[in-house]
Amino acid sequence: MKEVFHPDYHLVGKRFTKAIEDVNTSLRNACKRLIRRPTPFSKKLFNHWTTIKLVMHHKNLNLSYI
């Protein structure tokens, strides 16, 4: 069996999962277009990508590490 990650670099734990799930949840809540049922759902892929880019840009601008 071929190893994908070297065992020393393979990290498993809830510490990393929580951060990833937090990003997924905030993106899903910010982009109502990603959910199939609501009114603002768009059938055009371009509109989905534009919305995701705008939300991520806004999220990155509001992050402050200072």
mmCIF file as Biopython writes it, N, C-alpha, C and O atoms, coordinates in Angstrom:
data_model
#
loop_
_atom_site.group_PDB
_atom_site.id
_atom_site.type_symbol
_atom_site.label_atom_id
_atom_site.label_alt_id
_atom_site.label_comp_id
_atom_site.label_asym_id
_atom_site.label_entity_id
_atom_site.label_seq_id
_atom_site.pdbx_PDB_ins_code
_atom_site.Cartn_x
_atom_site.Cartn_y
_atom_site.Cartn_z
_atom_site.occupancy
_atom_site.B_iso_or_equiv
_atom_site.auth_seq_id
_atom_site.auth_asym_id
_atom_site.pdbx_PDB_model_num
ATOM 1   N N  . MET A ? 1  ? 0.835   -1.180 0.000   1.0 0.0 1  A 1 
ATOM 2   C CA . MET A ? 1  ? 0.000   0.000  0.000   1.0 0.0 1  A 1 
ATOM 3   C C  . MET A ? 1  ? 0.884   1.249  0.000   1.0 0.0 1  A 1 
ATOM 4   O O  . MET A ? 1  ? 1.827   1.352  0.784   1.0 0.0 1  A 1 
ATOM 5   N N  . LYS A ? 2  ? 0.573   2.180  -0.873  1.0 0.0 2  A 1 
ATOM 6   C CA . LYS A ? 2  ? 1.354   3.405  -0.989  1.0 0.0 2  A 1 
ATOM 7   C C  . LYS A ? 2  ? 0.848   4.455  0.006   1.0 0.0 2  A 1 
ATOM 8   O O  . LYS A ? 2  ? -0.357  4.648  0.162   1.0 0.0 2  A 1 
ATOM 9   N N  . GLU A ? 3  ? 1.785   5.127  0.673   1.0 0.0 3  A 1 
ATOM 10  C CA . GLU A ? 3  ? 1.419   6.158  1.638   1.0 0.0 3  A 1 
ATOM 11  C C  . GLU A ? 3  ? 1.164   7.475  0.921   1.0 0.0 3  A 1 
ATOM 12  O O  . GLU A ? 3  ? 1.932   7.871  0.044   1.0 0.0 3  A 1 
ATOM 13  N N  . VAL A ? 4  ? 0.095   8.145  1.292   1.0 0.0 4  A 1 
ATOM 14  C CA . VAL A ? 4  ? -0.207  9.454  0.725   1.0 0.0 4  A 1 
ATOM 15  C C  . VAL A ? 4  ? 0.545   10.529 1.491   1.0 0.0 4  A 1 
ATOM 16  O O  . VAL A ? 4  ? 1.165   11.411 0.896   1.0 0.0 4  A 1 
ATOM 17  N N  . PHE A ? 5  ? 0.486   10.450 2.810   1.0 0.0 5  A 1 
ATOM 18  C CA . PHE A ? 5  ? 1.192   11.391 3.668   1.0 0.0 5  A 1 
ATOM 19  C C  . PHE A ? 5  ? 2.217   10.629 4.488   1.0 0.0 5  A 1 
ATOM 20  O O  . PHE A ? 5  ? 1.973   9.497  4.905   1.0 0.0 5  A 1 
ATOM 21  N N  . HIS A ? 6  ? 3.344   11.242 4.714   1.0 0.0 6  A 1 
ATOM 22  C CA . HIS A ? 6  ? 4.339   10.670 5.608   1.0 0.0 6  A 1 
ATOM 23  C C  . HIS A ? 6  ? 3.744   10.672 7.016   1.0 0.0 6  A 1 
ATOM 24  O O  . HIS A ? 6  ? 3.141   11.668 7.415   1.0 0.0 6  A 1 
ATOM 25  N N  . PRO A ? 7  ? 3.895   9.591  7.776   1.0 0.0 7  A 1 
ATOM 26  C CA . PRO A ? 7  ? 3.277   9.514  9.117   1.0 0.0 7  A 1 
ATOM 27  C C  . PRO A ? 7  ? 3.634   10.677 10.042  1.0 0.0 7  A 1 
ATOM 28  O O  . PRO A ? 7  ? 2.831   11.044 10.899  1.0 0.0 7  A 1 
ATOM 29  N N  . ASP A ? 8  ? 4.824   11.263 9.884   1.0 0.0 8  A 1 
ATOM 30  C CA . ASP A ? 8  ? 5.211   12.388 10.739  1.0 0.0 8  A 1 
ATOM 31  C C  . ASP A ? 8  ? 4.425   13.657 10.415  1.0 0.0 8  A 1 
ATOM 32  O O  . ASP A ? 8  ? 4.262   14.524 11.274  1.0 0.0 8  A 1 
ATOM 33  N N  . TYR A ? 9  ? 3.941   13.767 9.183   1.0 0.0 9  A 1 
ATOM 34  C CA . TYR A ? 9  ? 3.230   14.969 8.749   1.0 0.0 9  A 1 
ATOM 35  C C  . TYR A ? 9  ? 1.718   14.778 8.693   1.0 0.0 9  A 1 
ATOM 36  O O  . TYR A ? 9  ? 0.990   15.726 8.398   1.0 0.0 9  A 1 
ATOM 37  N N  . HIS A ? 10 ? 1.247   13.597 8.964   1.0 0.0 10 A 1 
ATOM 38  C CA . HIS A ? 10 ? -0.189  13.311 8.923   1.0 0.0 10 A 1 
ATOM 39  C C  . HIS A ? 10 ? -0.801  13.649 10.279  1.0 0.0 10 A 1 
ATOM 40  O O  . HIS A ? 10 ? -0.534  12.978 11.276  1.0 0.0 10 A 1 
ATOM 41  N N  . LEU A ? 11 ? -1.622  14.694 10.303  1.0 0.0 11 A 1 
ATOM 42  C CA . LEU A ? 11 ? -2.219  15.146 11.553  1.0 0.0 11 A 1 
ATOM 43  C C  . LEU A ? 11 ? -3.708  14.826 11.560  1.0 0.0 11 A 1 
ATOM 44  O O  . LEU A ? 11 ? -4.432  15.169 10.625  1.0 0.0 11 A 1 
ATOM 45  N N  . VAL A ? 12 ? -4.148  14.179 12.603  1.0 0.0 12 A 1 
ATOM 46  C CA . VAL A ? 12 ? -5.559  13.859 12.766  1.0 0.0 12 A 1 
ATOM 47  C C  . VAL A ? 12 ? -6.005  14.437 14.097  1.0 0.0 12 A 1 
ATOM 48  O O  . VAL A ? 12 ? -5.349  14.240 15.119  1.0 0.0 12 A 1 
ATOM 49  N N  . GLY A ? 13 ? -7.099  15.134 14.081  1.0 0.0 13 A 1 
ATOM 50  C CA . GLY A ? 13 ? -7.602  15.670 15.339  1.0 0.0 13 A 1 
ATOM 51  C C  . GLY A ? 13 ? -8.697  16.680 15.112  1.0 0.0 13 A 1 
ATOM 52  O O  . GLY A ? 13 ? -8.871  17.202 14.011  1.0 0.0 13 A 1 
ATOM 53  N N  . LYS A ? 14 ? -9.428  16.944 16.166  1.0 0.0 14 A 1 
ATOM 54  C CA . LYS A ? 14 ? -10.546 17.873 16.079  1.0 0.0 14 A 1 
ATOM 55  C C  . LYS A ? 14 ? -10.083 19.321 16.031  1.0 0.0 14 A 1 
ATOM 56  O O  . LYS A ? 14 ? -10.852 20.203 15.649  1.0 0.0 14 A 1 
ATOM 57  N N  . ARG A ? 15 ? -8.852  19.576 16.409  1.0 0.0 15 A 1 
ATOM 58  C CA . ARG A ? 15 ? -8.355  20.949 16.406  1.0 0.0 15 A 1 
ATOM 59  C C  . ARG A ? 15 ? -8.383  21.535 15.002  1.0 0.0 15 A 1 
ATOM 60  O O  . ARG A ? 15 ? -8.736  22.702 14.831  1.0 0.0 15 A 1 
ATOM 61  N N  . PHE A ? 16 ? -8.023  20.757 14.007  1.0 0.0 16 A 1 
ATOM 62  C CA . PHE A ? 16 ? -8.004  21.237 12.629  1.0 0.0 16 A 1 
ATOM 63  C C  . PHE A ? 16 ? -9.381  21.134 11.987  1.0 0.0 16 A 1 
ATOM 64  O O  . PHE A ? 16 ? -9.741  21.968 11.156  1.0 0.0 16 A 1 
ATOM 65  N N  . THR A ? 17 ? -10.147 20.128 12.360  1.0 0.0 17 A 1 
ATOM 66  C CA . THR A ? 17 ? -11.477 19.932 11.799  1.0 0.0 17 A 1 
ATOM 67  C C  . THR A ? 17 ? -12.392 21.089 12.167  1.0 0.0 17 A 1 
ATOM 68  O O  . THR A ? 17 ? -13.192 21.530 11.342  1.0 0.0 17 A 1 
ATOM 69  N N  . LYS A ? 18 ? -12.287 21.585 13.388  1.0 0.0 18 A 1 
ATOM 70  C CA . LYS A ? 18 ? -13.142 22.679 13.830  1.0 0.0 18 A 1 
ATOM 71  C C  . LYS A ? 18 ? -12.916 23.926 12.981  1.0 0.0 18 A 1 
ATOM 72  O O  . LYS A ? 18 ? -13.879 24.601 12.618  1.0 0.0 18 A 1 
ATOM 73  N N  . ALA A ? 19 ? -11.675 24.241 12.662  1.0 0.0 19 A 1 
ATOM 74  C CA . ALA A ? 19 ? -11.385 25.423 11.849  1.0 0.0 19 A 1 
ATOM 75  C C  . ALA A ? 19 ? -11.952 25.274 10.443  1.0 0.0 19 A 1 
ATOM 76  O O  . ALA A ? 19 ? -12.506 26.223 9.888   1.0 0.0 19 A 1 
ATOM 77  N N  . ILE A ? 20 ? -11.813 24.087 9.870   1.0 0.0 20 A 1 
ATOM 78  C CA . ILE A ? 20 ? -12.324 23.841 8.524   1.0 0.0 20 A 1 
ATOM 79  C C  . ILE A ? 20 ? -13.845 23.919 8.510   1.0 0.0 20 A 1 
ATOM 80  O O  . ILE A ? 20 ? -14.429 24.535 7.619   1.0 0.0 20 A 1 
ATOM 81  N N  . GLU A ? 21 ? -14.485 23.297 9.491   1.0 0.0 21 A 1 
ATOM 82  C CA . GLU A ? 21 ? -15.947 23.326 9.564   1.0 0.0 21 A 1 
ATOM 83  C C  . GLU A ? 21 ? -16.460 24.737 9.821   1.0 0.0 21 A 1 
ATOM 84  O O  . GLU A ? 21 ? -17.544 25.093 9.357   1.0 0.0 21 A 1 
ATOM 85  N N  . ASP A ? 22 ? -15.699 25.543 10.551  1.0 0.0 22 A 1 
ATOM 86  C CA . ASP A ? 22 ? -16.092 26.925 10.792  1.0 0.0 22 A 1 
ATOM 87  C C  . ASP A ? 22 ? -16.122 27.712 9.487   1.0 0.0 22 A 1 
ATOM 88  O O  . ASP A ? 22 ? -17.050 28.483 9.243   1.0 0.0 22 A 1 
ATOM 89  N N  . VAL A ? 23 ? -15.115 27.517 8.659   1.0 0.0 23 A 1 
ATOM 90  C CA . VAL A ? 23 ? -15.081 28.194 7.357   1.0 0.0 23 A 1 
ATOM 91  C C  . VAL A ? 23 ? -16.236 27.719 6.484   1.0 0.0 23 A 1 
ATOM 92  O O  . VAL A ? 23 ? -16.898 28.529 5.835   1.0 0.0 23 A 1 
ATOM 93  N N  . ASN A ? 24 ? -16.481 26.407 6.465   1.0 0.0 24 A 1 
ATOM 94  C CA . ASN A ? 24 ? -17.578 25.872 5.658   1.0 0.0 24 A 1 
ATOM 95  C C  . ASN A ? 24 ? -18.925 26.418 6.113   1.0 0.0 24 A 1 
ATOM 96  O O  . ASN A ? 24 ? -19.764 26.767 5.283   1.0 0.0 24 A 1 
ATOM 97  N N  . THR A ? 25 ? -19.138 26.493 7.415   1.0 0.0 25 A 1 
ATOM 98  C CA . THR A ? 25 ? -20.405 26.989 7.945   1.0 0.0 25 A 1 
ATOM 99  C C  . THR A ? 25 ? -20.597 28.462 7.639   1.0 0.0 25 A 1 
ATOM 100 O O  . THR A ? 25 ? -21.683 28.875 7.230   1.0 0.0 25 A 1 
ATOM 101 N N  . SER A ? 26 ? -19.559 29.258 7.831   1.0 0.0 26 A 1 
ATOM 102 C CA . SER A ? 26 ? -19.694 30.690 7.556   1.0 0.0 26 A 1 
ATOM 103 C C  . SER A ? 26 ? -19.897 30.947 6.068   1.0 0.0 26 A 1 
ATOM 104 O O  . SER A ? 26 ? -20.653 31.843 5.692   1.0 0.0 26 A 1 
ATOM 105 N N  . LEU A ? 27 ? -19.230 30.170 5.219   1.0 0.0 27 A 1 
ATOM 106 C CA . LEU A ? 27 ? -19.424 30.320 3.777   1.0 0.0 27 A 1 
ATOM 107 C C  . LEU A ? 27 ? -20.843 29.927 3.378   1.0 0.0 27 A 1 
ATOM 108 O O  . LEU A ? 27 ? -21.476 30.604 2.568   1.0 0.0 27 A 1 
ATOM 109 N N  . ARG A ? 28 ? -21.334 28.844 3.945   1.0 0.0 28 A 1 
ATOM 110 C CA . ARG A ? 28 ? -22.688 28.385 3.633   1.0 0.0 28 A 1 
ATOM 111 C C  . ARG A ? 28 ? -23.735 29.396 4.114   1.0 0.0 28 A 1 
ATOM 112 O O  . ARG A ? 28 ? -24.731 29.629 3.430   1.0 0.0 28 A 1 
ATOM 113 N N  . ASN A ? 29 ? -23.511 29.993 5.285   1.0 0.0 29 A 1 
ATOM 114 C CA . ASN A ? 29 ? -24.459 30.980 5.795   1.0 0.0 29 A 1 
ATOM 115 C C  . ASN A ? 29 ? -24.391 32.288 5.027   1.0 0.0 29 A 1 
ATOM 116 O O  . ASN A ? 29 ? -25.404 32.972 4.875   1.0 0.0 29 A 1 
ATOM 117 N N  . ALA A ? 30 ? -23.210 32.644 4.541   1.0 0.0 30 A 1 
ATOM 118 C CA . ALA A ? 30 ? -23.064 33.898 3.805   1.0 0.0 30 A 1 
ATOM 119 C C  . ALA A ? 30 ? -23.555 33.782 2.370   1.0 0.0 30 A 1 
ATOM 120 O O  . ALA A ? 30 ? -24.076 34.745 1.808   1.0 0.0 30 A 1 
ATOM 121 N N  . CYS A ? 31 ? -23.391 32.618 1.783   1.0 0.0 31 A 1 
ATOM 122 C CA . CYS A ? 31 ? -23.785 32.405 0.382   1.0 0.0 31 A 1 
ATOM 123 C C  . CYS A ? 31 ? -25.066 31.580 0.339   1.0 0.0 31 A 1 
ATOM 124 O O  . CYS A ? 31 ? -25.022 30.351 0.276   1.0 0.0 31 A 1 
ATOM 125 N N  . LYS A ? 32 ? -26.174 32.248 0.373   1.0 0.0 32 A 1 
ATOM 126 C CA . LYS A ? 32 ? -27.444 31.523 0.325   1.0 0.0 32 A 1 
ATOM 127 C C  . LYS A ? 32 ? -27.658 30.870 -1.037  1.0 0.0 32 A 1 
ATOM 128 O O  . LYS A ? 32 ? -28.530 30.014 -1.180  1.0 0.0 32 A 1 
ATOM 129 N N  . ARG A ? 33 ? -26.879 31.261 -2.033  1.0 0.0 33 A 1 
ATOM 130 C CA . ARG A ? 33 ? -27.001 30.663 -3.363  1.0 0.0 33 A 1 
ATOM 131 C C  . ARG A ? 33 ? -26.491 29.228 -3.399  1.0 0.0 33 A 1 
ATOM 132 O O  . ARG A ? 33 ? -26.811 28.482 -4.324  1.0 0.0 33 A 1 
ATOM 133 N N  . LEU A ? 34 ? -25.699 28.832 -2.401  1.0 0.0 34 A 1 
ATOM 134 C CA . LEU A ? 34 ? -25.136 27.490 -2.400  1.0 0.0 34 A 1 
ATOM 135 C C  . LEU A ? 34 ? -26.146 26.434 -1.960  1.0 0.0 34 A 1 
ATOM 136 O O  . LEU A ? 34 ? -25.918 25.237 -2.134  1.0 0.0 34 A 1 
ATOM 137 N N  . ILE A ? 35 ? -27.247 26.877 -1.397  1.0 0.0 35 A 1 
ATOM 138 C CA . ILE A ? 35 ? -28.279 25.951 -0.943  1.0 0.0 35 A 1 
ATOM 139 C C  . ILE A ? 35 ? -29.353 25.885 -2.015  1.0 0.0 35 A 1 
ATOM 140 O O  . ILE A ? 35 ? -29.758 26.918 -2.548  1.0 0.0 35 A 1 
ATOM 141 N N  . ARG A ? 36 ? -29.806 24.719 -2.330  1.0 0.0 36 A 1 
ATOM 142 C CA . ARG A ? 36 ? -30.680 24.506 -3.482  1.0 0.0 36 A 1 
ATOM 143 C C  . ARG A ? 36 ? -32.068 25.124 -3.329  1.0 0.0 36 A 1 
ATOM 144 O O  . ARG A ? 36 ? -32.632 25.590 -4.319  1.0 0.0 36 A 1 
ATOM 145 N N  . ARG A ? 37 ? -32.626 25.142 -2.143  1.0 0.0 37 A 1 
ATOM 146 C CA . ARG A ? 37 ? -34.030 25.479 -1.965  1.0 0.0 37 A 1 
ATOM 147 C C  . ARG A ? 37 ? -34.387 26.967 -1.958  1.0 0.0 37 A 1 
ATOM 148 O O  . ARG A ? 37 ? -35.503 27.296 -2.360  1.0 0.0 37 A 1 
ATOM 149 N N  . PRO A ? 38 ? -33.529 27.880 -1.534  1.0 0.0 38 A 1 
ATOM 150 C CA . PRO A ? 38 ? -34.005 29.251 -1.353  1.0 0.0 38 A 1 
ATOM 151 C C  . PRO A ? 38 ? -34.235 30.001 -2.658  1.0 0.0 38 A 1 
ATOM 152 O O  . PRO A ? 38 ? -33.852 29.550 -3.737  1.0 0.0 38 A 1 
ATOM 153 N N  . THR A ? 39 ? -34.864 31.141 -2.527  1.0 0.0 39 A 1 
ATOM 154 C CA . THR A ? 39 ? -35.194 31.988 -3.672  1.0 0.0 39 A 1 
ATOM 155 C C  . THR A ? 39 ? -33.959 32.481 -4.433  1.0 0.0 39 A 1 
ATOM 156 O O  . THR A ? 39 ? -33.985 32.483 -5.664  1.0 0.0 39 A 1 
ATOM 157 N N  . PRO A ? 40 ? -32.865 32.903 -3.756  1.0 0.0 40 A 1 
ATOM 158 C CA . PRO A ? 40 ? -31.744 33.456 -4.527  1.0 0.0 40 A 1 
ATOM 159 C C  . PRO A ? 40 ? -30.877 32.412 -5.240  1.0 0.0 40 A 1 
ATOM 160 O O  . PRO A ? 40 ? -29.797 32.746 -5.728  1.0 0.0 40 A 1 
ATOM 161 N N  . PHE A ? 41 ? -31.333 31.150 -5.309  1.0 0.0 41 A 1 
ATOM 162 C CA . PHE A ? 41 ? -30.540 30.123 -5.992  1.0 0.0 41 A 1 
ATOM 163 C C  . PHE A ? 41 ? -30.387 30.486 -7.461  1.0 0.0 41 A 1 
ATOM 164 O O  . PHE A ? 41 ? -31.361 30.831 -8.130  1.0 0.0 41 A 1 
ATOM 165 N N  . SER A ? 42 ? -29.168 30.408 -7.953  1.0 0.0 42 A 1 
ATOM 166 C CA . SER A ? 42 ? -28.883 30.746 -9.341  1.0 0.0 42 A 1 
ATOM 167 C C  . SER A ? 42 ? -28.474 29.497 -10.101 1.0 0.0 42 A 1 
ATOM 168 O O  . SER A ? 42 ? -27.751 28.650 -9.577  1.0 0.0 42 A 1 
ATOM 169 N N  . LYS A ? 43 ? -28.934 29.387 -11.326 1.0 0.0 43 A 1 
ATOM 170 C CA . LYS A ? 43 ? -28.579 28.231 -12.147 1.0 0.0 43 A 1 
ATOM 171 C C  . LYS A ? 43 ? -27.275 28.443 -12.911 1.0 0.0 43 A 1 
ATOM 172 O O  . LYS A ? 43 ? -26.722 27.496 -13.470 1.0 0.0 43 A 1 
ATOM 173 N N  . LYS A ? 44 ? -26.790 29.667 -12.937 1.0 0.0 44 A 1 
ATOM 174 C CA . LYS A ? 44 ? -25.567 29.967 -13.681 1.0 0.0 44 A 1 
ATOM 175 C C  . LYS A ? 44 ? -24.346 29.793 -12.780 1.0 0.0 44 A 1 
ATOM 176 O O  . LYS A ? 44 ? -24.282 30.346 -11.683 1.0 0.0 44 A 1 
ATOM 177 N N  . LEU A ? 45 ? -23.385 29.018 -13.262 1.0 0.0 45 A 1 
ATOM 178 C CA . LEU A ? 45 ? -22.169 28.748 -12.496 1.0 0.0 45 A 1 
ATOM 179 C C  . LEU A ? 45 ? -21.364 30.025 -12.254 1.0 0.0 45 A 1 
ATOM 180 O O  . LEU A ? 45 ? -20.755 30.186 -11.197 1.0 0.0 45 A 1 
ATOM 181 N N  . PHE A ? 46 ? -21.363 30.929 -13.229 1.0 0.0 46 A 1 
ATOM 182 C CA . PHE A ? 46 ? -20.639 32.190 -13.086 1.0 0.0 46 A 1 
ATOM 183 C C  . PHE A ? 46 ? -21.137 32.971 -11.866 1.0 0.0 46 A 1 
ATOM 184 O O  . PHE A ? 46 ? -20.339 33.554 -11.132 1.0 0.0 46 A 1 
ATOM 185 N N  . ASN A ? 47 ? -22.434 32.981 -11.656 1.0 0.0 47 A 1 
ATOM 186 C CA . ASN A ? 47 ? -22.996 33.694 -10.501 1.0 0.0 47 A 1 
ATOM 187 C C  . ASN A ? 47 ? -22.568 33.054 -9.187  1.0 0.0 47 A 1 
ATOM 188 O O  . ASN A ? 47 ? -22.329 33.756 -8.204  1.0 0.0 47 A 1 
ATOM 189 N N  . HIS A ? 48 ? -22.471 31.735 -9.161  1.0 0.0 48 A 1 
ATOM 190 C CA . HIS A ? 48 ? -22.012 31.048 -7.952  1.0 0.0 48 A 1 
ATOM 191 C C  . HIS A ? 48 ? -20.571 31.435 -7.631  1.0 0.0 48 A 1 
ATOM 192 O O  . HIS A ? 48 ? -20.253 31.783 -6.493  1.0 0.0 48 A 1 
ATOM 193 N N  . TRP A ? 49 ? -19.700 31.371 -8.639  1.0 0.0 49 A 1 
ATOM 194 C CA . TRP A ? 49 ? -18.286 31.689 -8.409  1.0 0.0 49 A 1 
ATOM 195 C C  . TRP A ? 49 ? -18.108 33.145 -8.003  1.0 0.0 49 A 1 
ATOM 196 O O  . TRP A ? 49 ? -17.285 33.446 -7.138  1.0 0.0 49 A 1 
ATOM 197 N N  . THR A ? 50 ? -18.859 34.046 -8.609  1.0 0.0 50 A 1 
ATOM 198 C CA . THR A ? 50 ? -18.756 35.461 -8.263  1.0 0.0 50 A 1 
ATOM 199 C C  . THR A ? 50 ? -19.188 35.700 -6.819  1.0 0.0 50 A 1 
ATOM 200 O O  . THR A ? 50 ? -18.547 36.458 -6.092  1.0 0.0 50 A 1 
ATOM 201 N N  . THR A ? 51 ? -20.260 35.061 -6.412  1.0 0.0 51 A 1 
ATOM 202 C CA . THR A ? 51 ? -20.735 35.207 -5.038  1.0 0.0 51 A 1 
ATOM 203 C C  . THR A ? 51 ? -19.717 34.660 -4.044  1.0 0.0 51 A 1 
ATOM 204 O O  . THR A ? 51 ? -19.453 35.287 -3.018  1.0 0.0 51 A 1 
ATOM 205 N N  . ILE A ? 52 ? -19.153 33.510 -4.337  1.0 0.0 52 A 1 
ATOM 206 C CA . ILE A ? 52 ? -18.147 32.916 -3.450  1.0 0.0 52 A 1 
ATOM 207 C C  . ILE A ? 52 ? -16.926 33.824 -3.345  1.0 0.0 52 A 1 
ATOM 208 O O  . ILE A ? 52 ? -16.395 34.031 -2.253  1.0 0.0 52 A 1 
ATOM 209 N N  . LYS A ? 53 ? -16.482 34.365 -4.474  1.0 0.0 53 A 1 
ATOM 210 C CA . LYS A ? 53 ? -15.329 35.270 -4.455  1.0 0.0 53 A 1 
ATOM 211 C C  . LYS A ? 53 ? -15.609 36.512 -3.618  1.0 0.0 53 A 1 
ATOM 212 O O  . LYS A ? 53 ? -14.754 36.946 -2.845  1.0 0.0 53 A 1 
ATOM 213 N N  . LEU A ? 54 ? -16.802 37.086 -3.768  1.0 0.0 54 A 1 
ATOM 214 C CA . LEU A ? 54 ? -17.150 38.278 -3.000  1.0 0.0 54 A 1 
ATOM 215 C C  . LEU A ? 54 ? -17.203 37.992 -1.501  1.0 0.0 54 A 1 
ATOM 216 O O  . LEU A ? 54 ? -16.719 38.786 -0.694  1.0 0.0 54 A 1 
ATOM 217 N N  . VAL A ? 55 ? -17.782 36.874 -1.139  1.0 0.0 55 A 1 
ATOM 218 C CA . VAL A ? 55 ? -17.872 36.519 0.285   1.0 0.0 55 A 1 
ATOM 219 C C  . VAL A ? 55 ? -16.485 36.274 0.864   1.0 0.0 55 A 1 
ATOM 220 O O  . VAL A ? 55 ? -16.182 36.748 1.958   1.0 0.0 55 A 1 
ATOM 221 N N  . MET A ? 56 ? -15.641 35.542 0.146   1.0 0.0 56 A 1 
ATOM 222 C CA . MET A ? 56 ? -14.292 35.265 0.646   1.0 0.0 56 A 1 
ATOM 223 C C  . MET A ? 56 ? -13.463 36.545 0.722   1.0 0.0 56 A 1 
ATOM 224 O O  . MET A ? 56 ? -12.684 36.724 1.658   1.0 0.0 56 A 1 
ATOM 225 N N  . HIS A ? 57 ? -13.628 37.434 -0.256  1.0 0.0 57 A 1 
ATOM 226 C CA . HIS A ? 57 ? -12.914 38.708 -0.233  1.0 0.0 57 A 1 
ATOM 227 C C  . HIS A ? 57 ? -13.340 39.528 0.991   1.0 0.0 57 A 1 
ATOM 228 O O  . HIS A ? 57 ? -12.502 40.096 1.691   1.0 0.0 57 A 1 
ATOM 229 N N  . HIS A ? 58 ? -14.633 39.580 1.232   1.0 0.0 58 A 1 
ATOM 230 C CA . HIS A ? 58 ? -15.148 40.313 2.392   1.0 0.0 58 A 1 
ATOM 231 C C  . HIS A ? 58 ? -14.649 39.688 3.696   1.0 0.0 58 A 1 
ATOM 232 O O  . HIS A ? 58 ? -14.271 40.401 4.626   1.0 0.0 58 A 1 
ATOM 233 N N  . LYS A ? 59 ? -14.649 38.360 3.760   1.0 0.0 59 A 1 
ATOM 234 C CA . LYS A ? 59 ? -14.180 37.663 4.970   1.0 0.0 59 A 1 
ATOM 235 C C  . LYS A ? 59 ? -12.694 37.936 5.203   1.0 0.0 59 A 1 
ATOM 236 O O  . LYS A ? 59 ? -12.279 38.159 6.340   1.0 0.0 59 A 1 
ATOM 237 N N  . ASN A ? 60 ? -11.891 37.920 4.136   1.0 0.0 60 A 1 
ATOM 238 C CA . ASN A ? 60 ? -10.453 38.170 4.276   1.0 0.0 60 A 1 
ATOM 239 C C  . ASN A ? 60 ? -10.160 39.613 4.673   1.0 0.0 60 A 1 
ATOM 240 O O  . ASN A ? 60 ? -9.202  39.871 5.402   1.0 0.0 60 A 1 
ATOM 241 N N  . LEU A ? 61 ? -10.976 40.557 4.200   1.0 0.0 61 A 1 
ATOM 242 C CA . LEU A ? 61 ? -10.769 41.952 4.583   1.0 0.0 61 A 1 
ATOM 243 C C  . LEU A ? 61 ? -11.083 42.187 6.056   1.0 0.0 61 A 1 
ATOM 244 O O  . LEU A ? 61 ? -10.463 43.029 6.706   1.0 0.0 61 A 1 
ATOM 245 N N  . ASN A ? 62 ? -12.041 41.443 6.572   1.0 0.0 62 A 1 
ATOM 246 C CA . ASN A ? 62 ? -12.450 41.637 7.963   1.0 0.0 62 A 1 
ATOM 247 C C  . ASN A ? 62 ? -11.576 40.894 8.957   1.0 0.0 62 A 1 
ATOM 248 O O  . ASN A ? 62 ? -11.697 41.119 10.162  1.0 0.0 62 A 1 
ATOM 249 N N  . LEU A ? 63 ? -10.700 40.015 8.489   1.0 0.0 63 A 1 
ATOM 250 C CA . LEU A ? 63 ? -9.789  39.325 9.400   1.0 0.0 63 A 1 
ATOM 251 C C  . LEU A ? 63 ? -8.653  40.265 9.774   1.0 0.0 63 A 1 
ATOM 252 O O  . LEU A ? 63 ? -8.009  40.858 8.909   1.0 0.0 63 A 1 
ATOM 253 N N  . SER A ? 64 ? -8.425  40.389 11.033  1.0 0.0 64 A 1 
ATOM 254 C CA . SER A ? 64 ? -7.355  41.257 11.489  1.0 0.0 64 A 1 
ATOM 255 C C  . SER A ? 64 ? -6.472  40.473 12.450  1.0 0.0 64 A 1 
ATOM 256 O O  . SER A ? 64 ? -6.950  39.941 13.451  1.0 0.0 64 A 1 
ATOM 257 N N  . TYR A ? 65 ? -5.206  40.408 12.145  1.0 0.0 65 A 1 
ATOM 258 C CA . TYR A ? 65 ? -4.265  39.694 13.001  1.0 0.0 65 A 1 
ATOM 259 C C  . TYR A ? 65 ? -3.444  40.658 13.845  1.0 0.0 65 A 1 
ATOM 260 O O  . TYR A ? 65 ? -2.506  40.243 14.527  1.0 0.0 65 A 1 
ATOM 261 N N  . ILE A ? 66 ? -3.785  41.924 13.803  1.0 0.0 66 A 1 
ATOM 262 C CA . ILE A ? 66 ? -3.022  42.933 14.550  1.0 0.0 66 A 1 
ATOM 263 C C  . ILE A ? 66 ? -3.677  43.167 15.890  1.0 0.0 66 A 1 
ATOM 264 O O  . ILE A ? 66 ? -3.195  43.980 16.679  1.0 0.0 66 A 1 
#
